[in-house]
Amino acid sequence: MDSLSIIQWRFNPVSILAAAIALVGAFLPWWGFDLSGSGQPRLWTIWNPPRFNTQIPGAAAVSWNFTISSISVLILVLVATALAVVGSITLLRRYLIGGLVLSAFAPVVYTVAINYVTMNYCLSRFCFSGPVGSESVSGLPGLGVVWGFQVGFYVFLVAVLVLIVGLIFNPRLTGERLTSGMMTTRLSSGTVLASCSKCGAGMSSQANFCSNCGQAGTPSTSG
């Protein structure tokens, strides 16, 4: 017998793990760029979007787009995590599906936002092209800039994959719960506590004949 089948889980441990990984990813950098040789990469989380010098042309628009997109993604992450936790505790599939849909939507929204900003604005003296890439500095051999998604983004993608596993694992937990509930109902209904009035053999209180002696009539009940 599978060891998982003999453990009476009252929550979904896999989706709980997914929610924990998602929260960890929310506090790690999701995107940034690094100028080779500078030693100071600029990395941003979804709860701390970049702020640029408003004196630079277009900087205000860049900051605004980063702020709106980061707040939107942060809300999606938190709601998805909450749904995953609720689904883990209640073992209700609809909450896990809702959490999965929102958690899968969050990195898509962030990618689209980053792509829009990098394709339409210059974030520094370099004009990036797309959410991931690299570029050498003209006139300065060996100097370049690399930009792209960071560890928090990939950790959150791992959380999405773990939540999928939790959704697949969930029916096994609900099946055990329903089975134990049906057994309890049968035991507490009193139907198995009846006995034959002739031979005393156990029988259903709704049976018309005793399966042991064939006696017809209403069985006597003891509870």
Summary of the structure (lengths in Angstrom):
residues: 223
radius of gyration: 30.2
end to end distance: 35.6
largest distance: 106.6
contacts: 666
relative contact order: 0.16
helix: 54%
strand: 13%
